[in-house]
């Protein structure tokens, strides 16, 4: 799967791009080979299901997403889908697949990262019933809407069909997802397992500069990720001493070119500098403090 990419030098699969469609077709073949009944829903999610002994029993859902960020890790998302299919294939080979006490459904979500349309969790939000109907009219940088892209893949999606995607809670017994986010970090530390201590809420800022903040030119690498530190010329992060290293480890600045959400390997417009500042603290009070502090620093630079 890591070889199926829209880019030659790194892994990139955005929502229903050419590579994503190829990856989805591959996943569907693997599902069928594992003995699952498959279909693609009206948001491009790929489903594979085995009913077991009692199809009316609430189902166990297993899965993850198969879209990626730009320059992605090969395990992020895809591992959760492939591992689920592999486990069920083992049951098929051992002739135990039909003896499951409840239905098991594997779902490969079409979009989690939100790179193409700047709107995350399109696939899972549709199944949860939380995706606004207006989302079908969101456009990518070429001007094509989500509805257009779905139609291009022979998926005719209407407001009514989008509503019908919702899974009723009583039909779901549970959801399991195997996911790797910090594999290289753990490997470098020699730690086999990382314990999740909190769920980080995402906070993003968009900053535009028309040659008014030359200090920011030092950060104009579109695929670069930098931790907040006192070394950044435009940030006076006294928060580092106030909150310790945890604040620095939990918060990142990413600098991207125009029309890119997760980053892209191309130069910035020399007249316009666009930054997307991306914070991931798990403490909401720290988020507000960071935003206030950062806004003040940027305000002083601009005036």
KEFIRO-269932 format. One line per 2 residues: number of its first residue (from 1); their letters; for each residue x, y, z of N, C-alpha, C. Coordinates in nm, 3 decimals. Layout:
// KEFIRO-269932
NUM> A> X Y Z X Y Z X Y Z; ...
***
This chain:
// KEFIRO-269932
1> XX> 0.082 -0.122 0.000 0.000 0.000 0.000 0.085 0.126 0.000; 0.200 0.119 0.063 0.284 0.239 0.070 0.340 0.277 -0.067
3> XX> 0.333 0.186 -0.164 0.380 0.215 -0.299 0.272 0.282 -0.384; 0.150 0.286 -0.333 0.040 0.348 -0.408 0.030 0.493 -0.363
5> XX> 0.083 0.583 -0.444 0.096 0.723 -0.405 0.076 0.814 -0.525; 0.027 0.934 -0.498 0.015 1.035 -0.603 0.147 1.107 -0.627
7> XX> 0.243 1.089 -0.537 0.375 1.152 -0.551 0.480 1.044 -0.571; 0.587 1.080 -0.637 0.693 0.984 -0.665 0.791 0.968 -0.549
9> XX> 0.818 1.077 -0.478 0.925 1.077 -0.379 0.876 1.054 -0.237; 0.746 1.058 -0.214 0.694 1.037 -0.080 0.550 0.988 -0.091
11> XX> 0.495 0.947 0.020 0.360 0.891 0.022 0.255 1.001 0.034; 0.163 1.002 -0.060 0.053 1.099 -0.057 -0.070 1.039 -0.124
13> XX> -0.179 1.031 -0.049 -0.307 0.989 -0.105 -0.416 1.077 -0.043; -0.470 1.166 -0.121 -0.577 1.251 -0.070 -0.713 1.196 -0.111
15> XX> -0.818 1.255 -0.059 -0.954 1.205 -0.077 -0.989 1.181 -0.224; -1.011 1.053 -0.258 -1.050 1.010 -0.391 -0.959 1.060 -0.503
17> XX> -0.832 1.077 -0.472 -0.733 1.103 -0.577 -0.712 0.974 -0.654; -0.634 0.980 -0.761 -0.607 0.862 -0.841 -0.548 0.750 -0.756
19> XX> -0.451 0.786 -0.672 -0.387 0.685 -0.587 -0.485 0.630 -0.483; -0.572 0.715 -0.431 -0.669 0.669 -0.331 -0.768 0.571 -0.392
21> XX> -0.810 0.599 -0.514 -0.902 0.507 -0.581 -0.834 0.372 -0.604; -0.709 0.374 -0.648 -0.633 0.250 -0.668 -0.617 0.175 -0.536
23> XX> -0.584 0.249 -0.430 -0.569 0.186 -0.298 -0.700 0.127 -0.252; -0.810 0.198 -0.275 -0.941 0.149 -0.235 -0.979 0.021 -0.308
25> XX> -0.950 0.016 -0.437 -0.978 -0.105 -0.514 -0.895 -0.223 -0.464; -0.772 -0.194 -0.426 -0.685 -0.299 -0.372 -0.739 -0.351 -0.240
27> XX> -0.779 -0.260 -0.152 -0.835 -0.298 -0.023 -0.962 -0.383 -0.043; -1.043 -0.343 -0.138 -1.168 -0.417 -0.162 -1.139 -0.559 -0.210
29> XX> -1.040 -0.576 -0.296 -1.002 -0.710 -0.342 -0.954 -0.795 -0.225; -0.874 -0.734 -0.137 -0.824 -0.808 -0.021 -0.939 -0.847 0.072
31> XX> -1.036 -0.758 0.088 -1.153 -0.790 0.170 -1.227 -0.912 0.114; -1.250 -0.910 -0.017 -1.322 -1.020 -0.080 -1.243 -1.150 -0.071
33> XX> -1.111 -1.140 -0.081 -1.026 -1.258 -0.069 -1.033 -1.316 0.072; -1.065 -1.229 0.169 -1.077 -1.274 0.308 -1.216 -1.326 0.339
35> XX> -1.304 -1.329 0.238 -1.437 -1.383 0.257 -1.543 -1.283 0.295; -1.514 -1.154 0.277 -1.608 -1.050 0.318 -1.694 -1.005 0.200
37> XX> -1.817 -0.967 0.229 -1.904 -0.902 0.131 -1.873 -0.754 0.131; -1.846 -0.696 0.014 -1.796 -0.558 0.009 -1.891 -0.463 -0.063
39> XX> -1.877 -0.336 -0.030 -1.947 -0.229 -0.101 -1.879 -0.096 -0.071; -1.906 0.002 -0.155 -1.856 0.139 -0.136 -1.977 0.227 -0.111
41> XX> -1.973 0.307 -0.003 -2.089 0.390 0.030 -2.082 0.526 -0.039; -2.177 0.613 -0.008 -2.191 0.740 -0.079 -2.090 0.847 -0.035
43> XX> -1.999 0.813 0.056 -1.888 0.903 0.087 -1.755 0.838 0.051; -1.760 0.731 -0.026 -1.638 0.666 -0.072 -1.574 0.573 0.027
45> XX> -1.638 0.550 0.144 -1.585 0.453 0.240 -1.601 0.312 0.183; -1.503 0.226 0.210 -1.507 0.088 0.163 -1.540 -0.003 0.280
47> XX> -1.642 -0.086 0.263 -1.688 -0.174 0.369 -1.668 -0.320 0.329; -1.632 -0.403 0.426 -1.628 -0.547 0.408 -1.690 -0.611 0.530
49> XX> -1.788 -0.700 0.511 -1.865 -0.751 0.624 -1.884 -0.901 0.615; -1.878 -0.965 0.731 -1.917 -1.104 0.745 -2.025 -1.108 0.853
51> XX> -2.135 -1.177 0.825 -2.250 -1.172 0.915 -2.239 -1.266 1.034; -2.159 -1.370 1.024 -2.148 -1.463 1.136 -2.275 -1.544 1.154
53> XX> -2.295 -1.593 1.276 -2.408 -1.681 1.304 -2.540 -1.607 1.314; -2.537 -1.478 1.351 -2.661 -1.404 1.370 -2.648 -1.264 1.309
55> XX> -2.692 -1.245 1.186 -2.679 -1.115 1.119 -2.754 -1.001 1.188; -2.853 -1.034 1.271 -2.933 -0.930 1.337 -2.867 -0.874 1.462
57> XX> -2.760 -0.938 1.507 -2.689 -0.892 1.627 -2.608 -0.767 1.595; -2.598 -0.671 1.689 -2.513 -0.553 1.666 -2.372 -0.592 1.625
59> XX> -2.316 -0.518 1.530 -2.188 -0.556 1.468 -2.069 -0.494 1.538; -1.958 -0.567 1.532 -1.829 -0.513 1.571 -1.768 -0.446 1.449
61> XX> -1.736 -0.318 1.460 -1.673 -0.243 1.351 -1.523 -0.234 1.378; -1.444 -0.258 1.275 -1.298 -0.246 1.284 -1.251 -0.168 1.162
63> XX> -1.158 -0.077 1.181 -1.108 -0.008 1.062 -1.022 0.113 1.093; -0.996 0.189 0.988 -0.919 0.313 0.997 -0.929 0.381 0.861
65> XX> -0.845 0.482 0.839 -0.852 0.557 0.713 -0.740 0.515 0.619; -0.764 0.534 0.488 -0.660 0.500 0.389 -0.610 0.623 0.314
67> XX> -0.663 0.742 0.347 -0.604 0.864 0.292 -0.483 0.901 0.377; -0.399 0.991 0.329 -0.278 1.028 0.403 -0.257 1.179 0.399
69> XX> -0.168 1.223 0.484 -0.114 1.359 0.473 -0.011 1.358 0.361; 0.048 1.473 0.333 0.158 1.478 0.237 0.285 1.434 0.307
71> XX> 0.362 1.346 0.242 0.484 1.289 0.299 0.448 1.209 0.425; 0.358 1.113 0.409 0.301 1.041 0.523 0.384 0.921 0.564
73> XX> 0.357 0.873 0.684 0.410 0.746 0.730 0.325 0.633 0.674; 0.387 0.522 0.639 0.314 0.416 0.569 0.218 0.339 0.659
75> XX> 0.234 0.350 0.792 0.147 0.276 0.882 0.026 0.356 0.928; 0.033 0.487 0.915 -0.074 0.573 0.968 -0.205 0.545 0.896
77> XX> -0.301 0.489 0.968 -0.432 0.461 0.910 -0.437 0.325 0.843; -0.355 0.304 0.743 -0.361 0.182 0.663 -0.342 0.056 0.747
79> XX> -0.256 0.064 0.848 -0.231 -0.052 0.933 -0.360 -0.104 0.996; -0.447 -0.014 1.040 -0.570 -0.054 1.105 -0.665 -0.129 1.013
81> XX> -0.660 -0.096 0.884 -0.745 -0.164 0.786 -0.687 -0.300 0.749; -0.559 -0.301 0.714 -0.495 -0.425 0.669 -0.491 -0.530 0.780
83> XX> -0.463 -0.487 0.903 -0.457 -0.583 1.013 -0.592 -0.648 1.037; -0.701 -0.571 1.023 -0.835 -0.627 1.041 -0.866 -0.729 0.932
85> XX> -0.833 -0.695 0.808 -0.855 -0.788 0.697 -0.773 -0.914 0.717; -0.648 -0.898 0.760 -0.560 -1.014 0.779 -0.614 -1.107 0.886
87> XX> -0.664 -1.050 0.995 -0.718 -1.133 1.103 -0.838 -1.215 1.055; -0.925 -1.152 0.976 -1.042 -1.223 0.927 -1.004 -1.327 0.822
89> XX> -0.898 -1.300 0.747 -0.853 -1.400 0.649 -0.801 -1.524 0.719; -0.735 -1.505 0.832 -0.689 -1.620 0.911 -0.808 -1.705 0.956
91> XX> -0.915 -1.637 0.998 -1.036 -1.710 1.038 -1.097 -1.784 0.920; -1.090 -1.723 0.802 -1.142 -1.790 0.683 -1.062 -1.917 0.652
93> XX> -0.929 -1.903 0.656 -0.842 -2.016 0.626 -0.864 -2.131 0.725; -0.888 -2.093 0.851 -0.910 -2.195 0.955 -1.056 -2.238 0.964
95> XX> -1.138 -2.188 0.869 -1.280 -2.225 0.859 -1.360 -2.187 0.984; -1.323 -2.073 1.042 -1.395 -2.023 1.159 -1.470 -1.893 1.131
97> XX> -1.458 -1.841 1.010 -1.516 -1.711 0.979 -1.668 -1.712 0.994; -1.731 -1.820 0.950 -1.875 -1.828 0.958 -1.929 -1.861 1.095
99> XX> -1.840 -1.886 1.191 -1.881 -1.923 1.326 -1.876 -1.806 1.424; -1.849 -1.684 1.372 -1.847 -1.566 1.459 -1.986 -1.543 1.518
101> XX> -1.991 -1.505 1.645 -2.120 -1.492 1.713 -2.194 -1.365 1.674; -2.123 -1.271 1.612 -2.188 -1.147 1.569 -2.124 -1.101 1.438
103> XX> -2.190 -1.012 1.366 -2.129 -0.959 1.243 -2.002 -0.879 1.274; -1.909 -0.887 1.183 -1.788 -0.806 1.191 -1.776 -0.729 1.060
105> XX> -1.756 -0.599 1.071 -1.748 -0.514 0.952 -1.619 -0.433 0.955; -1.541 -0.446 0.850 -1.418 -0.367 0.835 -1.449 -0.246 0.747
107> XX> -1.406 -0.128 0.792 -1.433 -0.005 0.717 -1.301 0.066 0.688; -1.277 0.095 0.562 -1.164 0.178 0.520 -1.220 0.317 0.491
109> XX> -1.200 0.407 0.584 -1.256 0.542 0.569 -1.185 0.619 0.457; -1.263 0.686 0.377 -1.209 0.755 0.260 -1.130 0.880 0.294
111> XX> -1.164 0.944 0.405 -1.095 1.068 0.440 -1.095 1.087 0.591; -0.975 1.108 0.644 -0.960 1.152 0.782 -0.879 1.280 0.788
113> XX> -0.774 1.286 0.705 -0.674 1.392 0.717 -0.723 1.530 0.671; -0.816 1.533 0.576 -0.868 1.662 0.533 -0.777 1.744 0.445
115> XX> -0.680 1.680 0.380 -0.582 1.755 0.301 -0.647 1.823 0.181; -0.729 1.750 0.109 -0.780 1.802 -0.018 -0.886 1.910 -0.001
117> XX> -0.978 1.889 0.093 -1.089 1.983 0.107 -1.085 2.063 0.236; -0.976 2.051 0.311 -0.963 2.124 0.437 -1.080 2.096 0.531
119> XX> -1.132 1.975 0.524 -1.243 1.935 0.609 -1.219 1.791 0.651; -1.179 1.772 0.777 -1.135 1.641 0.823 -1.252 1.548 0.855
121> XX> -1.221 1.418 0.858 -1.314 1.313 0.901 -1.439 1.305 0.815; -1.426 1.328 0.685 -1.543 1.318 0.597 -1.603 1.178 0.603
123> XX> -1.519 1.076 0.599 -1.568 0.940 0.594 -1.639 0.897 0.721; -1.573 0.914 0.837 -1.632 0.870 0.962 -1.746 0.960 1.007
125> XX> -1.737 1.089 0.977 -1.846 1.181 1.015 -1.975 1.146 0.943; -1.963 1.101 0.819 -2.083 1.061 0.745 -2.151 0.942 0.812
127> XX> -2.073 0.845 0.858 -2.131 0.727 0.922 -2.183 0.759 1.062; -2.122 0.858 1.126 -2.169 0.898 1.259 -2.291 0.989 1.252
129> XX> -2.320 1.039 1.132 -2.435 1.127 1.115 -2.408 1.270 1.157; -2.281 1.307 1.165 -2.244 1.443 1.209 -2.192 1.531 1.095
131> XX> -2.186 1.477 0.974 -2.135 1.556 0.861 -2.246 1.645 0.807; -2.225 1.777 0.805 -2.328 1.867 0.753 -2.358 1.839 0.606
133> XX> -2.482 1.855 0.567 -2.519 1.833 0.427 -2.446 1.930 0.335; -2.413 2.047 0.389 -2.344 2.149 0.310 -2.203 2.107 0.273
135> XX> -2.150 2.002 0.340 -2.014 1.957 0.311 -1.999 1.912 0.166; -2.106 1.866 0.104 -2.100 1.822 -0.035 -2.060 1.935 -0.129
137> XX> -2.078 2.058 -0.086 -2.049 2.173 -0.171 -1.914 2.238 -0.142; -1.834 2.178 -0.052 -1.700 2.230 -0.024 -1.612 2.205 -0.146
139> XX> -1.532 2.304 -0.183 -1.448 2.294 -0.303 -1.301 2.274 -0.267; -1.228 2.203 -0.354 -1.084 2.195 -0.341 -1.021 2.312 -0.415
141> XX> -0.889 2.317 -0.425 -0.823 2.433 -0.483 -0.848 2.446 -0.633; -0.895 2.338 -0.697 -0.927 2.345 -0.840 -1.070 2.389 -0.865
143> XX> -1.147 2.406 -0.756 -1.285 2.449 -0.770 -1.386 2.336 -0.776; -1.340 2.211 -0.773 -1.432 2.098 -0.776 -1.481 2.066 -0.636
145> XX> -1.609 2.037 -0.626 -1.669 2.011 -0.495 -1.656 1.863 -0.459; -1.686 1.834 -0.332 -1.687 1.695 -0.288 -1.788 1.615 -0.369
147> XX> -1.903 1.676 -0.398 -2.004 1.609 -0.479 -1.948 1.576 -0.618; -1.872 1.671 -0.677 -1.813 1.650 -0.809 -1.715 1.533 -0.808
149> XX> -1.630 1.529 -0.704 -1.527 1.425 -0.696 -1.590 1.288 -0.676; -1.695 1.283 -0.595 -1.765 1.156 -0.576 -1.827 1.109 -0.708
151> XX> -1.889 1.203 -0.781 -1.951 1.168 -0.909 -1.847 1.120 -1.008; -1.729 1.179 -1.004 -1.620 1.137 -1.092 -1.583 0.991 -1.068
153> XX> -1.604 0.945 -0.945 -1.578 0.805 -0.910 -1.704 0.720 -0.919; -1.804 0.771 -0.993 -1.931 0.699 -1.015 -2.011 0.680 -0.887
155> XX> -1.996 0.777 -0.796 -2.073 0.775 -0.671 -2.167 0.895 -0.672; -2.294 0.871 -0.695 -2.394 0.978 -0.699 -2.444 1.003 -0.557
157> XX> -2.400 1.112 -0.498 -2.435 1.141 -0.359 -2.528 1.261 -0.351; -2.640 1.241 -0.285 -2.737 1.348 -0.261 -2.747 1.372 -0.112
159> XX> -2.816 1.479 -0.074 -2.837 1.505 0.067 -2.909 1.388 0.134; -3.006 1.331 0.063 -3.082 1.220 0.120 -2.995 1.097 0.140
161> XX> -2.912 1.064 0.041 -2.826 0.946 0.055 -2.720 0.967 0.162; -2.678 1.092 0.182 -2.580 1.122 0.287 -2.641 1.099 0.425
163> XX> -2.765 1.140 0.442 -2.835 1.119 0.570 -2.848 0.970 0.600; -2.872 0.890 0.497 -2.895 0.747 0.515 -2.768 0.669 0.551
165> XX> -2.653 0.733 0.541 -2.528 0.666 0.576 -2.512 0.645 0.726; -2.584 0.721 0.805 -2.567 0.716 0.951 -2.592 0.577 1.007
167> XX> -2.499 0.530 1.091 -2.517 0.404 1.162 -2.592 0.432 1.293; -2.701 0.364 1.314 -2.773 0.379 1.439 -2.692 0.315 1.551
169> XX> -2.681 0.382 1.665 -2.599 0.328 1.775 -2.637 0.185 1.815; -2.765 0.152 1.809 -2.808 0.018 1.851 -2.761 -0.092 1.754
171> XX> -2.718 -0.052 1.635 -2.670 -0.151 1.538 -2.522 -0.181 1.553; -2.454 -0.106 1.641 -2.309 -0.120 1.658 -2.277 -0.172 1.798
173> XX> -2.209 -0.284 1.805 -2.169 -0.342 1.933 -2.045 -0.273 1.989; -1.954 -0.234 1.898 -1.832 -0.168 1.940 -1.746 -0.133 1.820
175> XX> -1.641 -0.057 1.845 -1.549 -0.018 1.738 -1.406 -0.035 1.788; -1.322 -0.097 1.706 -1.181 -0.119 1.740 -1.094 -0.066 1.627
177> XX> -0.988 0.006 1.662 -0.896 0.058 1.561 -0.752 0.044 1.609; -0.673 -0.027 1.531 -0.529 -0.034 1.556 -0.465 0.083 1.483
179> XX> -0.391 0.165 1.557 -0.339 0.288 1.496 -0.198 0.317 1.546; -0.113 0.358 1.455 0.023 0.399 1.489 0.040 0.546 1.452
181> XX> 0.078 0.627 1.549 0.103 0.769 1.523 0.249 0.806 1.548; 0.308 0.751 1.653 0.441 0.794 1.696 0.545 0.683 1.685
183> XX> 0.530 0.598 1.584 0.623 0.487 1.568 0.770 0.526 1.567; 0.812 0.620 1.481 0.953 0.659 1.478 1.002 0.719 1.609
185> XX> 0.913 0.792 1.678 0.952 0.852 1.807 0.978 0.743 1.910; 0.886 0.648 1.920 0.903 0.539 2.016 1.027 0.455 1.982
187> XX> 1.047 0.431 1.853 1.163 0.351 1.812 1.293 0.421 1.849; 1.299 0.552 1.828 1.421 0.625 1.860 1.451 0.626 2.009
189> XX> 1.345 0.618 2.090 1.362 0.617 2.235 1.381 0.476 2.290; 1.363 0.375 2.204 1.374 0.238 2.251 1.258 0.196 2.339
191> XX> 1.141 0.259 2.319 1.023 0.231 2.400 0.923 0.152 2.316; 0.878 0.034 2.363 0.789 -0.049 2.280 0.647 0.002 2.272
193> XX> 0.604 0.080 2.371 0.464 0.120 2.376 0.451 0.258 2.439; 0.366 0.342 2.379 0.338 0.473 2.436 0.198 0.477 2.494
195> XX> 0.185 0.528 2.614 0.055 0.536 2.681 -0.010 0.670 2.650; -0.133 0.667 2.602 -0.206 0.790 2.572 -0.255 0.851 2.703
197> XX> -0.211 0.973 2.732 -0.250 1.040 2.855 -0.361 1.141 2.835; -0.388 1.175 2.711 -0.493 1.272 2.685 -0.520 1.283 2.537
199> XX> -0.636 1.332 2.503 -0.674 1.353 2.363 -0.655 1.501 2.331; -0.575 1.528 2.230 -0.542 1.666 2.196 -0.644 1.723 2.099
201> XX> -0.696 1.840 2.130 -0.783 1.911 2.038 -0.701 1.994 1.941; -0.741 1.997 1.816 -0.664 2.067 1.714 -0.708 2.213 1.705
203> XX> -0.610 2.302 1.710 -0.637 2.445 1.694 -0.546 2.498 1.584; -0.604 2.563 1.485 -0.526 2.609 1.370 -0.543 2.759 1.351
205> XX> -0.436 2.824 1.311 -0.440 2.964 1.274 -0.383 2.980 1.135; -0.440 3.069 1.059 -0.388 3.101 0.927 -0.333 3.243 0.932
207> XX> -0.206 3.258 0.896 -0.140 3.389 0.900 -0.092 3.423 0.760; -0.131 3.540 0.709 -0.086 3.585 0.579 0.005 3.706 0.596
209> XX> 0.114 3.708 0.524 0.207 3.820 0.531 0.246 3.863 0.390; 0.229 3.991 0.363 0.272 4.048 0.234 0.400 4.127 0.257
211> XX> 0.508 4.052 0.282 0.640 4.111 0.305 0.643 4.208 0.421; 0.555 4.189 0.517 0.555 4.275 0.635 0.625 4.208 0.753
213> XX> 0.650 4.078 0.742 0.718 4.008 0.849 0.836 3.930 0.792; 0.944 3.999 0.755 1.057 3.930 0.692 1.117 3.824 0.784
215> XX> 1.098 3.839 0.916 1.153 3.739 1.008 1.098 3.600 0.978; 0.975 3.595 0.926 0.911 3.467 0.902 0.970 3.395 0.781
217> XX> 1.047 3.467 0.699 1.106 3.402 0.582 1.197 3.287 0.622; 1.245 3.289 0.746 1.333 3.182 0.792 1.262 3.048 0.799
219> XX> 1.128 3.049 0.790 1.051 2.927 0.808 0.985 2.879 0.680; 1.031 2.929 0.565 0.956 2.906 0.441 0.987 2.772 0.373
221> XX> 0.988 2.667 0.450 1.001 2.533 0.393 0.867 2.463 0.411; 0.799 2.436 0.300 0.662 2.387 0.305 0.645 2.252 0.372
223> XX> 0.749 2.168 0.375 0.732 2.035 0.433 0.803 2.024 0.566; 0.829 2.138 0.629 0.906 2.138 0.752 0.813 2.143 0.872
225> XX> 0.848 2.075 0.977 0.771 2.079 1.100 0.866 2.119 1.212; 0.832 2.223 1.285 0.921 2.274 1.388 0.847 2.282 1.522
227> XX> 0.911 2.242 1.627 0.854 2.260 1.759 0.867 2.406 1.799; 0.770 2.455 1.873 0.781 2.590 1.926 0.903 2.596 2.017
229> XX> 0.985 2.697 1.999 1.102 2.712 2.084 1.144 2.857 2.083; 1.229 2.893 2.177 1.275 3.031 2.184 1.362 3.068 2.065
231> XX> 1.400 2.969 1.985 1.481 2.996 1.867 1.403 3.056 1.752; 1.269 3.051 1.757 1.190 3.111 1.650 1.193 3.262 1.667
233> XX> 1.236 3.338 1.567 1.257 3.482 1.582 1.130 3.560 1.607; 1.014 3.510 1.565 0.893 3.589 1.580 0.810 3.550 1.702
235> XX> 0.860 3.457 1.783 0.786 3.416 1.901 0.872 3.434 2.026; 0.818 3.505 2.122 0.885 3.519 2.250 0.815 3.425 2.347
237> XX> 0.854 3.298 2.346 0.778 3.198 2.420 0.823 3.188 2.565; 0.777 3.284 2.644 0.799 3.274 2.787 0.717 3.158 2.844
239> XX> 0.624 3.104 2.762 0.544 2.990 2.806 0.630 2.868 2.831; 0.746 2.863 2.765 0.834 2.748 2.784 0.876 2.738 2.929
241> XX> 0.916 2.850 2.988 0.958 2.848 3.127 0.841 2.835 3.222; 0.723 2.880 3.179 0.605 2.875 3.266 0.544 2.736 3.273
243> XX> 0.549 2.665 3.162 0.481 2.536 3.155 0.575 2.419 3.133; 0.703 2.444 3.122 0.797 2.335 3.107 0.799 2.279 2.965
245> XX> 0.876 2.173 2.948 0.895 2.117 2.815 0.769 2.053 2.760; 0.672 2.020 2.844 0.552 1.953 2.795 0.479 2.039 2.694
247> XX> 0.476 2.172 2.719 0.409 2.263 2.625 0.480 2.264 2.492; 0.613 2.258 2.494 0.689 2.260 2.370 0.669 2.131 2.291
249> XX> 0.666 2.019 2.359 0.650 1.890 2.292 0.510 1.873 2.233; 0.414 1.941 2.293 0.275 1.920 2.252 0.230 2.018 2.145
251> XX> 0.309 2.118 2.114 0.265 2.222 2.022 0.364 2.233 1.906; 0.310 2.243 1.786 0.394 2.246 1.668 0.357 2.363 1.579
253> XX> 0.454 2.410 1.505 0.429 2.508 1.399 0.463 2.440 1.267; 0.372 2.446 1.174 0.398 2.396 1.041 0.379 2.512 0.944
255> XX> 0.468 2.526 0.852 0.463 2.636 0.757 0.436 2.580 0.619; 0.324 2.621 0.561 0.280 2.562 0.436 0.258 2.668 0.330
257> XX> 0.267 2.630 0.203 0.234 2.722 0.096 0.083 2.738 0.079; 0.045 2.834 -0.003 -0.095 2.863 -0.025 -0.169 2.741 -0.080
259> XX> -0.296 2.726 -0.038 -0.385 2.619 -0.083 -0.343 2.481 -0.034; -0.255 2.475 0.065 -0.218 2.345 0.120 -0.249 2.342 0.267
261> XX> -0.313 2.233 0.311 -0.350 2.222 0.451 -0.246 2.146 0.530; -0.199 2.034 0.476 -0.104 1.951 0.547 0.038 1.966 0.494
263> XX> 0.058 2.051 0.395 0.193 2.073 0.344 0.212 2.017 0.205; 0.301 2.077 0.128 0.327 2.031 -0.007 0.467 2.074 -0.046
265> XX> 0.531 1.998 -0.132 0.669 2.025 -0.167 0.677 2.122 -0.285; 0.653 2.249 -0.260 0.665 2.352 -0.364 0.698 2.484 -0.297
267> XX> 0.762 2.576 -0.367 0.803 2.701 -0.305 0.685 2.794 -0.276; 0.704 2.878 -0.179 0.602 2.977 -0.147 0.603 3.090 -0.250
269> XX> 0.488 3.150 -0.270 0.480 3.271 -0.349 0.572 3.375 -0.286; 0.666 3.434 -0.361 0.761 3.527 -0.299 0.695 3.653 -0.243
271> XX> 0.575 3.685 -0.291 0.509 3.806 -0.241 0.417 3.777 -0.123; 0.381 3.652 -0.106 0.283 3.617 -0.003 0.335 3.500 0.079
273> XX> 0.334 3.517 0.208 0.374 3.410 0.298 0.251 3.364 0.376; 0.217 3.238 0.360 0.104 3.180 0.432 0.155 3.081 0.534
275> XX> 0.113 3.097 0.658 0.149 3.002 0.761 0.022 2.940 0.817; 0.028 2.811 0.842 -0.078 2.745 0.917 -0.015 2.698 1.047
277> XX> -0.058 2.756 1.156 -0.004 2.721 1.286 -0.096 2.618 1.349; -0.037 2.508 1.391 -0.113 2.389 1.426 -0.076 2.349 1.568
279> XX> -0.169 2.366 1.663 -0.143 2.337 1.803 -0.212 2.209 1.846; -0.145 2.129 1.928 -0.203 2.004 1.976 -0.187 1.984 2.127
281> XX> -0.213 2.084 2.209 -0.210 2.058 2.353 -0.338 1.987 2.396; -0.328 1.904 2.499 -0.447 1.837 2.550 -0.516 1.921 2.657
283> XX> -0.453 2.028 2.701 -0.510 2.116 2.803 -0.576 2.235 2.734; -0.710 2.249 2.739 -0.776 2.360 2.670 -0.735 2.497 2.722
285> XX> -0.704 2.507 2.851 -0.660 2.635 2.905 -0.525 2.675 2.847; -0.439 2.576 2.823 -0.308 2.605 2.764 -0.325 2.651 2.619
287> XX> -0.422 2.594 2.549 -0.450 2.638 2.412 -0.483 2.785 2.409; -0.575 2.827 2.496 -0.616 2.968 2.498 -0.499 3.058 2.534
289> XX> -0.415 3.014 2.627 -0.299 3.095 2.666 -0.199 3.108 2.552; -0.175 2.996 2.483 -0.084 2.998 2.370 -0.135 3.089 2.258
291> XX> -0.263 3.079 2.229 -0.321 3.159 2.122 -0.313 3.307 2.155; -0.342 3.342 2.279 -0.335 3.482 2.319 -0.193 3.534 2.308
293> XX> -0.099 3.455 2.355 0.041 3.495 2.353 0.092 3.511 2.210; 0.059 3.413 2.125 0.102 3.417 1.986 0.039 3.534 1.911
295> XX> -0.089 3.560 1.935 -0.158 3.670 1.867 -0.094 3.804 1.902; -0.055 3.820 2.026 0.009 3.946 2.067 0.143 3.964 1.995
297> XX> 0.222 3.856 1.987 0.352 3.866 1.922 0.337 3.900 1.773; 0.243 3.833 1.706 0.222 3.860 1.564 0.167 4.000 1.541
299> XX> 0.081 4.046 1.631 0.028 4.181 1.620 0.139 4.286 1.628; 0.233 4.265 1.721 0.343 4.361 1.734 0.432 4.362 1.610
301> XX> 0.452 4.244 1.549 0.534 4.238 1.429 0.468 4.308 1.311; 0.337 4.300 1.303 0.265 4.358 1.191 0.244 4.508 1.205
303> X> 0.265 4.559 1.320 0.242 4.703 1.341 0.370 4.769 1.393
***
